[in-house]
Amino acid sequence: MIPRRSSRKPPAIVVATEPTELIASDGEPKWKPVGEGDLLFVENTETPWIRELTTQRIYVLLSGRWFYATDTNGPWTFMRADQLPEAFKNLPPASDIGGVRVSVAGTEEAEDAVLDAAVPKTAAIKRGETLAVAYDGEPTFEKIPGTDVYLALNTATQVLAIGSQYYAVDHGVWFKATNPKGPWVVADQIPEDEIQKIPPSSSAYNVTHVHVYQSTPEVVYVGYYPGYLWSFPYYGVPVYGTGWYYPPPPYYYHPMPVTWGLHVGYSPWGGWRFGVSWGTGFMRVGVSWGGGGRCCGGWYGGNYHGGHNTINIGNTVNIGNSISHGNR
């Protein structure tokens, strides 16, 4: 039997040869007024897409970053969150597009997000925990420019060589070894000064946001900030994604963190969230940053977490059921 041909028009195929973000709507864009009448937004899309009536500029929000153009065909120009039109600050929080206030500098939601980014997620890690690191062949290291730190290239684990020691970060926990193949044990001390020299241009920059606070004979107290998940305050708002170019094999053998969003985000309703996707104002599935949520596997939840003791460390971080933050 010969199958019948479909009368439906085949979908358009979009080809991009440079970094590109696809913005789609369900049919023609449907513009809807919002706020005090200075702005319109497209209600039939998952991307925050706003028009300012005074200038007729079109704005889109991508991974916490604003871009504008006078036409949907571009060209698109980056707009700092602290230089957006004043009308953006007046968007009603309860409106359909109210979630974008997190990405508008000077709003209460944006200020809360930046403040929350300064509070670490903490855990007490049992000293007996171990780590297995797999390499593609013999371990291969490359020096991180401007530092005395070497980064392993042919493994999915972030492994650093500093002096005669090796350090690895797994799900927000530092491990150490005298050999790149292990055995690995939980690190109760790390060469913080050297690690903090890792520049943002390195794919290992996120480990500068993972810390060892204190230890006992039984556990090591650790913590990480949203920067470990590649989210950073930028001109008064949180932005997401590494922004880093990963060369193709043979330089990098394993999948790397996403360059452009899609992993961690912040909302005024649930705080920091991370999961398969992120949309300001158009919420999708995630796991909450606080309230017992976990983003880093077993190290920060379940049997590994020792969250019943409250220990003050240097008058800056209280680790336990209640976490407070002072000056870093």
C-alpha positions as CSV (number, residue, x, y, z in Angstrom):
1,M,0.0,0.0,0.0
2,I,1.4,3.4,-1.0
3,P,1.2,5.9,1.9
4,R,-0.8,9.0,1.2
5,R,1.1,12.2,0.9
6,S,0.5,14.8,3.6
7,S,-1.0,18.1,2.5
8,R,0.6,19.9,5.3
9,K,3.4,22.3,4.5
10,P,6.8,21.0,5.6
11,P,8.4,23.0,8.4
12,A,11.1,25.5,7.5
13,I,14.7,24.5,8.1
14,V,16.8,27.1,9.7
15,V,20.6,26.9,9.2
16,A,23.0,29.0,11.2
17,T,26.8,29.1,10.8
18,E,27.5,31.4,13.8
19,P,26.2,31.5,17.4
20,T,22.5,32.0,17.1
21,E,19.4,32.0,19.3
22,L,16.1,30.8,17.7
23,I,13.0,32.8,18.8
24,A,9.8,31.1,17.7
25,S,6.1,32.1,18.1
26,D,3.0,30.0,17.7
27,G,1.8,31.6,14.5
28,E,2.2,35.3,13.9
29,P,3.4,37.3,17.0
30,K,0.4,38.5,19.1
31,W,1.3,41.8,20.7
32,K,-0.4,42.6,24.0
33,P,-0.2,45.8,26.1
34,V,1.4,45.6,29.5
35,G,2.1,48.0,32.3
36,E,1.3,51.7,31.9
37,G,0.9,51.4,28.1
38,D,4.5,52.1,27.2
39,L,5.3,48.5,26.3
40,L,3.8,45.6,24.3
41,F,4.9,42.0,24.6
42,V,4.4,38.9,22.4
43,E,2.1,36.5,24.3
44,N,2.4,33.5,22.0
45,T,6.1,32.8,22.5
46,E,8.3,31.3,25.2
47,T,10.9,34.1,24.8
48,P,10.5,37.4,26.6
49,W,9.9,39.6,23.6
50,I,9.0,43.3,24.2
51,R,8.4,46.4,22.1
52,E,8.9,49.9,23.5
53,L,6.3,52.1,21.8
54,T,8.2,55.4,22.2
55,T,11.2,54.3,20.2
56,Q,9.6,51.2,18.5
57,R,12.6,49.2,19.6
58,I,12.1,45.5,20.0
59,Y,13.8,43.8,23.0
60,V,14.4,40.1,23.7
61,L,15.8,38.5,26.8
62,L,18.2,35.6,26.3
63,S,19.9,33.9,29.2
64,G,19.5,37.0,31.4
65,R,21.0,39.3,28.6
66,W,18.9,42.0,26.8
67,F,19.3,42.7,23.0
68,Y,17.4,45.2,21.0
69,A,16.7,46.0,17.3
70,T,14.3,48.2,15.3
71,D,13.3,45.2,13.2
72,T,13.0,41.4,13.8
73,N,15.6,40.9,11.1
74,G,18.2,42.8,13.2
75,P,20.9,43.8,13.5
76,W,20.7,43.1,17.3
77,T,22.6,45.1,19.8
78,F,23.4,44.1,23.4
79,M,21.8,46.4,26.0
80,R,23.0,46.5,29.6
81,A,20.3,45.7,32.2
82,D,21.0,49.0,34.0
83,Q,20.4,51.0,30.8
84,L,17.0,49.7,29.9
85,P,14.1,52.2,29.4
86,E,12.5,53.3,32.7
87,A,9.2,51.6,31.6
88,F,10.8,48.2,32.2
89,K,11.0,48.9,35.9
90,N,7.3,49.7,36.0
91,L,6.2,46.3,34.6
92,P,3.6,44.9,37.0
93,P,5.1,42.0,38.9
94,A,1.8,40.0,38.6
95,S,1.5,40.5,34.8
96,D,2.2,37.8,32.3
97,I,5.6,39.2,31.6
98,G,6.3,40.3,35.2
99,G,9.1,37.7,35.6
100,V,11.5,39.7,33.5
101,R,11.8,42.2,36.3
102,V,14.5,39.8,37.7
103,S,16.6,40.9,34.6
104,V,15.9,44.6,35.0
105,A,18.5,46.3,37.2
106,G,17.1,48.4,40.0
107,T,14.0,46.3,40.6
108,E,13.4,44.6,43.9
109,E,13.5,41.2,42.2
110,A,16.9,41.9,40.6
111,E,18.3,43.1,43.8
112,D,17.1,40.0,45.7
113,A,18.6,37.8,43.0
114,V,22.0,39.4,43.3
115,L,21.9,39.2,47.1
116,D,20.9,35.6,47.0
117,A,23.8,34.9,44.7
118,A,26.1,35.8,47.6
119,V,24.7,33.0,49.8
120,P,26.4,29.7,49.3
121,K,24.9,26.2,49.1
122,T,26.7,24.3,51.8
123,A,27.1,20.7,52.9
124,A,29.1,18.5,55.4
125,I,30.9,15.8,53.4
126,K,32.0,12.6,55.1
127,R,35.8,12.1,54.8
128,G,35.3,8.6,53.6
129,E,33.7,9.7,50.3
130,T,35.9,8.9,47.2
131,L,35.9,9.9,43.6
132,A,36.7,8.0,40.4
133,V,38.1,10.0,37.4
134,A,38.2,8.5,33.9
135,Y,40.5,9.7,31.2
136,D,40.7,9.1,27.4
137,G,44.1,7.6,27.4
138,E,46.8,8.9,29.6
139,P,46.0,12.2,31.5
140,T,46.8,15.2,29.4
141,F,47.2,18.7,31.0
142,E,47.4,22.2,29.7
143,K,48.6,25.3,31.6
144,I,46.0,27.9,32.3
145,P,47.5,31.2,31.0
146,G,48.5,33.6,33.8
147,T,48.6,30.9,36.5
148,D,50.7,28.0,37.7
149,V,47.6,25.8,37.4
150,Y,47.3,23.0,34.8
151,L,43.9,21.7,33.6
152,A,43.2,18.2,32.5
153,L,41.9,18.1,28.9
154,N,40.8,14.5,28.3
155,T,38.4,13.9,31.1
156,A,34.8,15.0,31.9
157,T,35.9,15.8,35.5
158,Q,37.5,19.1,36.3
159,V,41.0,18.1,37.4
160,L,43.7,20.6,38.2
161,A,47.5,20.1,38.7
162,I,49.0,22.5,41.2
163,G,52.5,21.9,42.2
164,S,52.9,18.2,43.1
165,Q,49.2,17.8,44.0
166,Y,46.1,17.1,42.0
167,Y,42.7,18.6,42.8
168,A,39.3,17.7,41.3
169,V,35.9,19.2,41.7
170,D,32.9,16.9,41.5
171,H,29.4,18.3,42.0
172,G,30.6,21.2,44.1
173,V,33.1,19.2,46.3
174,W,36.9,19.4,46.2
175,F,38.9,16.1,46.1
176,K,42.7,15.7,46.2
177,A,45.3,13.1,45.1
178,T,49.0,12.7,44.6
179,N,48.4,11.1,41.2
180,P,46.0,12.2,38.5
181,K,44.5,8.8,38.5
182,G,43.9,8.8,42.2
183,P,43.1,7.5,44.7
184,W,41.0,10.6,45.4
185,V,39.9,11.7,48.9
186,V,37.8,14.7,50.1
187,A,40.1,17.7,50.3
188,D,40.1,19.5,53.7
189,Q,42.4,22.2,52.3
190,I,42.9,23.7,48.8
191,P,45.5,26.2,47.4
192,E,42.9,28.9,47.4
193,D,45.3,31.7,46.3
194,E,46.3,29.8,43.1
195,I,42.8,28.6,42.3
196,Q,41.5,32.2,42.5
197,K,43.9,33.3,39.8
198,I,42.0,31.2,37.2
199,P,40.6,33.8,34.8
200,P,37.1,34.0,33.4
201,S,38.6,33.1,30.0
202,S,39.3,29.5,31.3
203,S,36.7,26.7,31.1
204,A,37.7,26.0,34.7
205,Y,36.8,29.4,36.0
206,N,33.6,28.1,37.7
207,V,35.7,26.1,40.3
208,T,36.8,29.4,41.8
209,H,33.3,29.5,43.3
210,V,33.7,26.2,45.2
211,H,35.2,26.5,48.7
212,V,36.4,24.5,51.6
213,Y,35.4,26.2,54.9
214,Q,36.4,24.0,57.8
215,S,36.8,20.4,58.8
216,T,36.5,17.9,61.7
217,P,37.9,14.4,62.0
218,E,34.6,13.1,60.5
219,V,33.5,15.7,57.9
220,V,34.6,18.5,55.7
221,Y,32.4,21.6,55.4
222,V,32.1,22.8,51.8
223,G,30.0,25.2,49.7
224,Y,29.6,26.7,46.3
225,Y,28.0,29.8,44.8
226,P,25.9,30.1,41.6
227,G,29.1,30.9,39.7
228,Y,30.0,27.3,39.9
229,L,26.9,26.6,37.8
230,W,27.9,29.4,35.5
231,S,25.6,32.1,36.7
232,F,26.9,35.5,37.6
233,P,25.7,39.0,38.6
234,Y,26.2,41.4,35.7
235,Y,25.3,45.1,35.8
236,G,22.8,44.4,38.6
237,V,21.1,41.2,37.3
238,P,21.9,37.5,37.0
239,V,23.1,36.1,33.7
240,Y,23.6,32.5,32.7
241,G,26.0,30.4,30.7
242,T,29.8,30.2,30.3
243,G,30.1,32.5,27.3
244,W,33.2,30.4,26.6
245,Y,34.2,28.8,23.2
246,Y,35.0,25.1,23.5
247,P,37.4,24.0,20.7
248,P,36.3,20.7,18.9
249,P,38.1,17.4,19.5
250,P,40.9,16.5,20.0
251,Y,41.2,19.4,22.4
252,Y,38.0,18.6,24.3
253,Y,36.8,15.1,24.5
254,H,33.6,15.3,26.6
255,P,30.5,17.4,26.7
256,M,31.1,20.8,28.4
257,P,28.7,23.1,30.3
258,V,26.4,25.0,28.0
259,T,27.8,28.2,26.7
260,W,24.4,30.0,26.7
261,G,22.0,29.5,29.6
262,L,19.8,26.5,29.8
263,H,21.1,25.2,33.1
264,V,20.7,27.7,36.0
265,G,18.4,30.6,36.6
266,Y,16.6,32.7,39.2
267,S,13.0,33.6,39.7
268,P,11.3,35.8,42.3
269,W,9.0,33.0,43.2
270,G,11.4,30.1,43.7
271,G,14.8,31.7,44.1
272,W,17.7,30.1,42.3
273,R,16.7,27.2,40.1
274,F,18.6,24.9,37.8
275,G,17.5,22.1,35.4
276,V,16.8,21.5,31.7
277,S,15.8,25.1,30.8
278,W,15.3,28.6,31.9
279,G,12.9,31.3,31.0
280,T,12.2,34.6,32.9
281,G,8.5,35.0,33.1
282,F,7.8,31.7,31.2
283,M,8.6,29.2,33.9
284,R,9.8,25.7,33.1
285,V,10.8,22.7,35.2
286,G,13.8,23.1,37.6
287,V,15.0,22.3,41.1
288,S,15.0,25.0,43.7
289,W,18.4,26.4,45.0
290,G,17.3,26.6,48.6
291,G,14.7,24.8,50.8
292,G,16.5,21.5,50.6
293,G,16.7,21.5,46.9
294,R,19.8,19.8,45.4
295,C,21.7,20.4,42.2
296,C,24.9,18.6,42.8
297,G,24.0,15.0,43.3
298,G,24.5,13.1,46.5
299,W,27.1,15.4,47.9
300,Y,24.6,18.1,48.7
301,G,21.7,15.9,49.7
302,G,20.6,12.5,51.2
303,N,23.1,10.5,53.2
304,Y,26.0,12.8,52.5
305,H,24.6,16.0,54.0
306,G,25.2,16.7,57.7
307,G,22.8,19.6,58.0
308,H,21.9,19.3,61.7
309,N,24.8,21.1,63.2
310,T,25.2,24.9,63.1
311,I,28.9,25.9,62.9
312,N,30.0,29.5,62.5
313,I,33.0,30.0,60.3
314,G,34.9,33.3,60.5
315,N,31.7,35.2,61.3
316,T,30.8,35.0,57.6
317,V,29.0,31.7,56.9
318,N,26.8,29.7,59.3
319,I,26.7,26.1,58.1
320,G,23.7,23.9,59.1
321,N,20.0,24.2,59.0
322,S,20.2,28.0,58.8
323,I,22.6,29.7,56.5
324,S,23.5,33.4,56.8
325,H,26.0,35.4,54.9
326,G,28.3,38.3,55.9
327,N,31.1,39.9,54.0
328,R,33.1,37.6,51.7
